[in-house]
Amino acid sequence: MMNSDQSAELEYVGFWLRVGASLIDTIVLMVVLFPLTFAIYGRANPEFDFLAAWSSDYFLAYALPALFYIAFWSKKQATPGKMAISATIVDDKTGGPPTLTQYIVRYLGYIVATIPFGLGLVWVGFDKKKQGWHDKMAGTVVVRPRNSGTEAVRFGP
């Protein structure tokens, strides 16, 4: 749990910084996915095996990214992109580390947030606590050390 002195030293991370962090995460994930994709499919795939392709595609498109995000969140409270901007994910009420359940809900919340034309992600730019729908669903906020002149973070109801 974070005390009020510590929370006063933090600020909420806004939309554009989070977009930048997401771009970094995408690049890191691509560095992992491209060699795996090449190892599985090679240069071409003339003999198409539907079952093998489906299981590989599922793993590469859904399971591996989910494992990437949830593992980084669980171990570091941040992905490489968030680490690059000194941001961490914390529980909205306590300021402490979120639970594994919160991280899973947060990841699934990305799906909900993107369905209506990404409105749930853009919401970060308008929300007082800079929460996207995925953050609201999971009860999390993204914070970083405070710059002068920005509003301090306040945890709790």
C-alpha positions in Angstrom: 0.0 0.0 0.0 1.2 3.5 -0.8 1.0 6.4 1.6 -0.2 9.9 0.7 3.4 11.2 0.6 4.3 8.6 -2.0 1.2 9.2 -4.1 1.9 12.9 -4.1 5.1 12.1 -6.0 3.2 10.4 -8.8 1.1 11.5 -11.8 -1.3 9.7 -14.0 0.1 8.7 -17.4 -1.9 10.2 -20.2 -2.9 9.1 -23.7 0.1 10.0 -25.8 2.7 8.6 -23.5 0.7 5.4 -23.3 0.5 5.3 -27.1 4.3 5.6 -27.3 4.7 2.8 -24.7 2.3 0.6 -26.7 4.4 1.2 -29.9 7.5 0.1 -28.0 5.7 -3.0 -26.7 4.5 -3.8 -30.3 8.1 -3.6 -31.6 9.4 -5.9 -28.7 6.6 -8.4 -29.4 7.3 -8.3 -33.2 11.0 -9.1 -32.4 9.8 -12.2 -30.7 7.0 -13.1 -33.1 8.8 -12.8 -36.4 11.5 -15.4 -35.7 8.8 -17.8 -34.3 6.6 -17.2 -37.3 9.5 -17.9 -39.7 10.5 -21.0 -37.7 7.0 -22.4 -37.9 6.1 -21.4 -41.5 9.4 -20.8 -43.2 9.5 -18.7 -46.3 6.3 -20.2 -47.8 3.7 -22.7 -46.8 2.9 -24.8 -49.9 1.5 -27.7 -48.0 -1.3 -26.3 -45.8 -2.2 -28.3 -42.8 -5.3 -26.7 -41.4 -5.0 -28.1 -37.8 -1.3 -27.3 -37.5 -1.8 -23.9 -38.9 -4.7 -23.1 -36.7 -3.0 -24.1 -33.5 0.2 -22.2 -34.5 -1.8 -19.1 -35.6 -3.8 -19.2 -32.3 -0.7 -19.4 -30.2 1.1 -16.6 -32.1 -1.9 -14.3 -32.4 -3.6 -14.7 -29.0 -1.8 -16.8 -26.4 1.7 -15.5 -26.8 0.7 -11.8 -26.6 -1.5 -12.5 -23.6 1.4 -14.3 -21.9 3.8 -11.4 -22.8 1.6 -8.7 -21.2 0.4 -10.6 -18.2 3.9 -11.9 -17.4 5.5 -8.5 -17.6 2.7 -6.9 -15.6 3.0 -9.6 -12.9 6.8 -9.4 -12.6 7.4 -5.7 -13.2 4.0 -4.0 -13.0 4.8 -2.7 -16.5 5.7 -3.8 -20.0 8.9 -2.7 -21.7 7.2 0.3 -23.2 5.9 1.4 -19.8 9.3 0.8 -18.3 10.8 3.1 -20.9 8.6 6.0 -19.7 9.0 5.1 -16.0 5.3 4.1 -15.7 3.8 1.3 -13.6 0.4 -0.2 -13.2 -1.0 0.0 -9.7 -4.3 -0.8 -7.9 -6.6 2.2 -8.1 -7.6 2.0 -4.5 -4.4 1.1 -2.7 -1.6 2.2 -5.0 -0.1 -1.3 -4.5 0.6 -4.0 -7.0 -2.6 -5.3 -8.7 -3.5 -9.0 -8.3 -3.2 -11.6 -11.1 -6.9 -11.5 -11.5 -6.8 -7.7 -12.0 -4.1 -8.2 -14.7 -6.2 -10.9 -16.5 -9.3 -8.7 -16.4 -7.2 -5.8 -17.6 -6.0 -7.8 -20.6 -9.5 -9.0 -21.5 -10.6 -5.4 -21.0 -8.5 -4.4 -24.0 -10.8 -6.5 -26.2 -13.9 -4.7 -24.8 -12.1 -1.3 -25.1 -11.3 -1.8 -28.8 -14.6 -3.2 -30.0 -16.4 0.2 -30.3 -13.8 1.7 -32.7 -11.1 1.9 -29.9 -13.2 4.3 -27.8 -12.3 2.5 -24.6 -8.6 3.2 -25.3 -9.1 6.8 -26.4 -11.0 7.3 -23.1 -7.6 7.7 -21.4 -7.4 11.1 -23.0 -10.6 12.4 -21.4 -10.7 10.6 -18.1 -9.7 12.4 -14.8 -7.5 9.5 -13.7 -6.4 8.7 -17.3 -8.1 5.3 -17.1 -9.1 3.4 -20.2 -12.0 1.0 -20.0 -9.6 -1.8 -19.4 -8.3 0.1 -16.3 -11.7 0.8 -15.0 -12.8 -2.9 -15.4 -9.7 -4.1 -13.5 -9.5 -1.3 -10.9 -6.0 -0.1 -12.0 -4.3 3.1 -13.0 -1.0 3.8 -14.8 1.3 6.2 -12.9 4.8 7.5 -13.1 7.0 9.9 -11.1 5.5 13.3 -11.0 6.7 16.2 -13.1 6.4 19.7 -11.7 3.1 21.3 -12.4 1.1 18.1 -12.9 -1.8 17.0 -10.6 -0.8 14.5 -7.9 -2.3 11.0 -7.8 -5.0 10.3 -5.2 -5.8 6.7 -4.2 -9.0 5.5 -2.7 -12.7 6.2 -3.3 
